[in-house]
Amino acid sequence: MTESKLIGYIRKSNSGCALKFSIDAEAFSEAEKFSTKDGREFVQLVANIPRVEDIISGDREVTSLCQLLND
């Protein structure tokens, strides 16, 4: 079973024209990172596509933004 760590939330903006990502700064700084060949570091985050679609359609207010943890 894959574990995940909550990093933040996704919401629709008040105008409805954008998605807002609210990321917990401490959780983000502690998140697992990976490096590319050019030395840049990234944090890989995931969101459930059907839940994001529900936010866009107005059927849902918020969903989680997580990181899948390596075992």
Backbone as CSV, one residue per row, in Angstrom:
resi,resn,N_x,N_y,N_z,CA_x,CA_y,CA_z,C_x,C_y,C_z
1,MET,0.836,-1.189,0.000,0.000,0.000,0.000,0.878,1.247,0.000
2,THR,0.572,2.171,-0.874,1.322,3.417,-0.957,0.805,4.392,0.087
3,GLU,1.725,5.004,0.809,1.356,6.027,1.787,1.493,7.396,1.136
4,SER,0.751,8.352,1.680,0.866,9.716,1.178,0.937,10.684,2.346
5,LYS,1.510,11.835,2.072,1.644,12.885,3.077,0.905,14.118,2.574
6,LEU,0.028,14.654,3.403,-0.708,15.861,3.043,0.247,17.053,2.995
7,ILE,0.253,17.749,1.872,1.123,18.911,1.692,0.298,20.193,1.632
8,GLY,-0.934,20.101,1.149,-1.772,21.295,1.045,-3.133,20.977,0.457
9,TYR,-3.792,22.006,-0.022,-5.148,21.899,-0.549,-5.278,22.649,-1.864
10,ILE,-6.271,22.246,-2.652,-6.597,22.928,-3.907,-8.030,23.426,-3.798
11,ARG,-8.246,24.697,-4.160,-9.576,25.304,-4.170,-9.736,26.110,-5.455
12,LYS,-10.961,26.420,-5.782,-11.244,27.313,-6.905,-11.166,28.752,-6.389
13,SER,-10.640,29.656,-7.188,-10.561,31.062,-6.789,-11.960,31.657,-6.686
14,ASN,-12.075,32.776,-5.989,-13.374,33.439,-5.844,-13.974,33.820,-7.187
15,SER,-13.138,34.188,-8.141,-13.639,34.555,-9.466,-14.002,33.327,-10.292
16,GLY,-13.494,32.155,-9.865,-13.781,30.923,-10.585,-12.926,30.706,-11.818
17,CYS,-11.932,31.565,-12.019,-11.100,31.479,-13.221,-9.748,30.814,-12.985
18,ALA,-9.503,30.367,-11.757,-8.203,29.774,-11.440,-8.356,28.788,-10.297
19,LEU,-7.370,27.906,-10.171,-7.285,27.022,-9.018,-6.234,27.597,-8.081
20,LYS,-6.546,27.613,-6.788,-5.617,28.112,-5.777,-5.008,26.934,-5.032
21,PHE,-3.695,26.917,-4.955,-2.975,25.875,-4.243,-2.464,26.471,-2.935
22,SER,-2.927,25.956,-1.818,-2.470,26.392,-0.498,-1.550,25.305,0.034
23,ILE,-0.280,25.635,0.137,0.729,24.640,0.493,1.294,24.972,1.875
24,ASP,1.285,23.974,2.747,1.847,24.121,4.085,3.372,24.237,3.949
25,ALA,3.932,25.348,4.367,5.359,25.615,4.168,6.239,24.584,4.872
26,GLU,5.883,24.196,6.083,6.693,23.215,6.817,6.631,21.848,6.135
27,ALA,5.435,21.414,5.743,5.290,20.129,5.059,6.055,20.133,3.741
28,PHE,6.023,21.249,3.020,6.735,21.348,1.747,8.241,21.276,1.954
29,SER,8.749,21.962,2.980,10.197,21.945,3.219,10.680,20.563,3.637
30,GLU,9.792,19.762,4.258,10.156,18.414,4.691,9.870,17.348,3.621
31,ALA,9.245,17.740,2.523,8.850,16.780,1.483,10.072,16.184,0.788
32,GLU,9.902,14.944,0.276,10.968,14.304,-0.486,11.191,15.068,-1.785
33,LYS,12.449,15.240,-2.143,12.817,15.970,-3.355,13.575,15.043,-4.301
34,PHE,13.570,15.406,-5.576,14.413,14.695,-6.536,15.144,15.734,-7.369
35,SER,16.295,15.328,-7.893,17.126,16.241,-8.683,17.136,15.818,-10.141
36,THR,17.190,16.822,-11.004,17.313,16.563,-12.431,18.796,16.589,-12.810
37,LYS,19.083,16.227,-14.048,20.477,16.172,-14.501,21.178,17.525,-14.399
38,ASP,20.392,18.611,-14.539,21.014,19.937,-14.462,21.144,20.439,-13.020
39,GLY,20.812,19.580,-12.033,21.003,19.926,-10.630,19.824,20.611,-9.954
40,ARG,18.749,20.866,-10.682,17.573,21.500,-10.079,16.829,20.494,-9.220
41,GLU,16.248,20.960,-8.103,15.482,20.102,-7.208,13.989,20.362,-7.371
42,PHE,13.212,19.291,-7.321,11.762,19.388,-7.444,11.100,18.555,-6.362
43,VAL,9.862,18.933,-6.018,9.003,18.163,-5.129,7.834,17.700,-5.980
44,GLN,7.603,16.388,-6.020,6.516,15.851,-6.827,5.257,15.730,-5.966
45,LEU,4.182,16.386,-6.400,2.910,16.366,-5.686,1.829,15.788,-6.580
46,VAL,0.795,15.206,-5.973,-0.296,14.612,-6.729,-1.639,15.087,-6.189
47,ALA,-2.614,15.137,-7.097,-4.005,15.427,-6.745,-4.876,14.477,-7.551
48,ASN,-5.979,14.064,-6.988,-6.914,13.157,-7.630,-7.665,13.902,-8.733
49,ILE,-7.532,13.456,-9.986,-8.124,14.160,-11.131,-9.640,14.298,-11.016
50,PRO,-10.390,13.229,-10.698,-11.844,13.412,-10.577,-12.243,14.440,-9.511
51,ARG,-11.494,14.503,-8.428,-11.803,15.501,-7.388,-11.490,16.912,-7.858
52,VAL,-10.409,17.078,-8.604,-10.092,18.399,-9.169,-11.170,18.797,-10.181
53,GLU,-11.624,17.843,-10.994,-12.711,18.128,-11.940,-13.984,18.549,-11.198
54,ASP,-14.259,17.910,-10.035,-15.414,18.293,-9.225,-15.275,19.723,-8.695
55,ILE,-14.063,20.137,-8.367,-13.836,21.520,-7.926,-14.130,22.470,-9.080
56,ILE,-13.625,22.148,-10.259,-13.824,23.005,-11.434,-15.305,23.125,-11.768
57,SER,-16.045,22.016,-11.656,-17.479,22.039,-11.983,-18.329,22.653,-10.877
58,GLY,-17.745,22.845,-9.698,-18.486,23.431,-8.586,-19.165,22.416,-7.683
59,ASP,-18.934,21.113,-7.922,-19.536,20.060,-7.103,-18.771,19.796,-5.807
60,ARG,-17.578,20.348,-5.709,-16.724,20.145,-4.537,-15.985,21.441,-4.257
61,GLU,-15.711,21.731,-2.995,-15.044,22.987,-2.640,-13.527,22.873,-2.550
62,VAL,-13.033,21.722,-2.075,-11.598,21.585,-1.813,-11.188,20.126,-1.967
63,THR,-9.912,19.912,-2.291,-9.331,18.574,-2.292,-7.877,18.677,-1.827
64,SER,-7.309,17.544,-1.515,-5.959,17.526,-0.965,-4.887,17.518,-2.060
65,LEU,-3.736,18.014,-1.691,-2.538,17.993,-2.508,-1.515,17.213,-1.697
66,CYS,-1.074,16.079,-2.216,-0.251,15.152,-1.426,1.032,14.774,-2.140
67,GLN,1.906,14.159,-1.374,3.102,13.545,-1.927,3.032,12.062,-1.624
68,LEU,3.240,11.235,-2.657,3.319,9.793,-2.444,4.698,9.471,-1.905
69,LEU,4.734,8.716,-0.828,5.999,8.438,-0.152,6.609,7.145,-0.667
70,ASN,7.935,7.172,-0.841,8.674,5.985,-1.255,8.873,5.087,-0.041
71,ASP,8.731,3.801,-0.250,8.946,2.842,0.856,10.395,2.557,1.054
